[in-house]
Amino acid sequence: MYVMGCRMIFSDIDGTILNTRHQLTEATRQAVAKALGKGVRIVLVSARMPQGMEPIRKELALPDILICYGGALIMEDGKAVFSRFLPLSETRKIAETAGRIGIHISLYRQDRWIIGQPDEWAGQESDITSLTPDICPFPDIFQQWEDARTGPNKILFMAKPDRITALKQALEHEVHTDLTFCRSKPTYLEVIPPESSKRLAVSFLCKRYGIPREDILAIGDGENDLDMIEFAGIGVAMGNAPASVKNTADFVTRTNDEDGWAFAVQNDL
């Protein structure tokens, strides 16, 4: 039975609506079509950039709404209706700290992914998202952003788990702002602007469409999904989520390799 009373579904992408091979299963496609047929809006919510989300949205014939960069950017009909960026002064500090440790840095602004030089981490991310980064010296990018009085929507660091842990501790010690540091997976550390989160972005769209939080379902697998899962009337954790996410959710579904998304949406939880 389809979850009764749900008017809007907010779904994470990697580890949630996609399986571990980064594919949409037939069961997920059918569950999406069934929900859309009942008039339910489905919105993708991800740390990805818009270009990395758009092919999935189109493949599933979802409404033209995307929550990108963990809530720092909301796109509607191809236009930004909400955007936050990191202060450039803090961006420079963060990049310097990561550079000293020798950790990969990716910068994101709107639909642009920028790296200083190619490496295995950029190659891995490119394979996952099917996107190609721009290669540009960071000082040049920083100067462009300074002239435009702007900054990145997100910074992504990629490294082995122990090095990501060390970086997170160093940044929290050296950067004294209310930036959000989130490990979306053991090898990733993401930094997004103040007043940005999946929860805040979901809340923004609920108000925009006049839908109370009690009538939404949020589903995800990562620590950066915690706040939106807690916010939603029905919060669902994937079976492959860590204990912290499962403990926050109202329900725990199957894993993303067991059609957990379809099971959660189509069954009476």
N, C-alpha and C positions, 0 to 999 in steps of 0.2 A: 504493500500500500504506500502511496506517495505521502510524504510528510505533510500533514494537514496544516493549513493556515500559513504556510511559508509563501511569501510573496517575492522574495529576493534571495539569491544565493551568492555568497562571496567565496570564491575558491582560489586557494594557492595553486601554483602550477607544478613546479618540480617537487617530486616526492608525493604529490597529491593527485592531481587530475592526470598527470603523466606517470607511466610506470618507470621502472629503473632503466629501461632502454630509451627513455624520453619519447615514448609513443602513446598515442590515444588508443585504447582498446575498443573493440566493437561494443562491449557492454557499456562502456562510458559514453560512447556516441549515442547509443539508444537511450540511456538515462537522461542525457542532455536534451535530446529531441523530445522526450516525454515531458520533461519539466517545461521546456519552451512552449510546448503544445498546450499546457495548462495555464499559460500566461505568466509564468514565473521569469523574472529577469535573472540572468546569470552574469556575474561580473568577475573577471579574472583579476587577481590581486597578487602581485609578485615583486620581487626585488629586481626583476629584469627591466631592461629598457623597452620603450614602446615597440621598436622593430622586432625585438625578440618575443613579443607577445602577440603581435598582430596576426601572424600566420595561423596560430592556434585559434584565435578568436574567429577568424574567417572560416577556418575549416569546420568549426562547430556552429557557424551561423549565429553567433552571439550578438547582442546589442553592441553598438560602437561606443563602449565605455571601458576604460582600462585604468586600474590603479597600478602605477609603476613605481619603481625605486622604493619599495617598502612603504609607500604612502606619500613620498615627496612630490609626486606628479600625478595628476588625474587628467586623463584625456577623454574627451567626449566629442564624437563626430570629427575626430582628427584635430581638435583644438584643445589647448591646455585650459582647464577651468579652475585648476588649483596647482600652484607650483611653489616650492621652497628650495632654496639653494644654500650650500654651506658657505659661511664667511670665508673670503679668500685668505685672510690672515691665518685662520685656523687650518685651512687647507694646506698652506705652505708648511706650517709647523708639522702637521701630520705626515706630509710627504717626506720632510726631512728626517723625521724619526724613523719611518719605515725604510728610507734609503740607507740610513746608518746600519740598520739590521740586515739589509739586503733582501727585502721581501717585495714580491711583485705588487705593483700598484696599477690599478685601472681607474680612470676618471670618466664620469658620465655626466653629460649635460644634454637635456632634451633627447634627441635621437642620435646622439653622437657618443661613441665609445673610443676613448683615447688611451694609448699606452706610450711609454717612453721608448721602449724597444721590444722586439718579439722575444718570447721565451716559451717554455713548455706549458706554463700556466695559462698564458694567453691562447695558446693553441688548443688546450683542453676546453677552455670556455668557448672558443670559436666553434669547436666540434659540437658542443652541447646546444648552443643557440643558433648555429648556422649563420653567424654574423662575422664580419671582418672589421677589426679595429683600425682606427686611424693611428698612424705612428707619427708622433710629433714631440719634440723636446718640451718637457714640462715648463721650463722658464718662459718659452714662447706662448704657451697656452695661458699661463698665469698672467702674462702681460696683456693678452687679448681680453681676458676676463676683467682685469683691473680697469682697462679702458672702457669696458662696457658696464662696469659696476655690477658684476654678476659673479657666479661661481658654479661649482658642480652640484647636481642634484644628489649625487652619490659617489663615494669612494669605495672601491673594492680591493681588499688585500687577499692574496692567495698564497698559501704556504703549507707546510706540514703542520699538523695540529699543535705540536709543542712550540713551534715558532709563532703560530697565531696566538697562542696563550700568552707568550712573552710579550708580543706586540700589544695586545689588548691591555695588559698590565702597565706597560710603558706609556701608552697613550692616555689611559685614565689618570696616570700620575702627572703627565706633562701638559695635557690639554685641559684647562680648567674652564670648560663651558658645558652647556646642557645638550651637547651633541649626543646622538644615540649611537651606541656601539652594539652591534648584534652579530652573533655567529649563526649564520643561516645554515651552515654545515661545519663539521670539524675543521675543514681546510679553508674556510672563508670567514673573513671579518668584514662587515659592511658598516660604513659610517654614513648616516643621513642627517639632515638638518634638524635644528630645534623645531618643535611643534610639528613633527612629522612622524607618523606611525600608521600601520595598517588600520588600527582602531579609529584614529582620527579621520582617515580617509573614508572608511566605511560609514562613520557617523555623518560626515559631510554629505555623502550621497543619499543616506537615509533622509536627511533633512531636505535635500534637493528634490527628492521624489515623494516626499510625504509618507514615508513608510516607517512605522515604529520599529524599534530594535527587536521587539517581541516577535515580529513577523519575518525576521531574517534568519538564515542559516549561514554559518561561517565554518569552513573546513580547511584544515591545513596539517602540516607535519613538523614544522620547525618552531624554534623558540621565537622567531620573529612573527609567528602567527598567534602567539599566546594572547595578546591583548584583544585581537578581533574575535577570537574564539570565546573569550570571557565576555565580551561585549554583546555578542549575538544572543537572540532568544534561544536558538539551538546552536550550541558550539560542539563541533565534531573534530576529534583527533583521528588521524590515520593510524592504522595498526603499526606502522613503521616509525611513528613519532617517538621521541624520547619520553621518559616517565613524567617530566615536568609538564609537557603538553597534555599528555593523557590525563594527568591528575586535575588539570584545569577544565577539561572538556566535560560537557554533559553526557556525551557518548563517545565510545571508541569503536571505530569501524574496522574492517579488514585492512590489510596492507595495500599499497599501490600496485603490487604484483598479483593481488587477489581480487582485483576490481572493487577495491574498498570505496572508491568514490561512488560508483553505481549502487553498491549495496547501501550506503548511507542515505542516498537521495531517494531511492526507490522503495526502501523498506520502512515500516513503522518502527522507529527507534524506541 
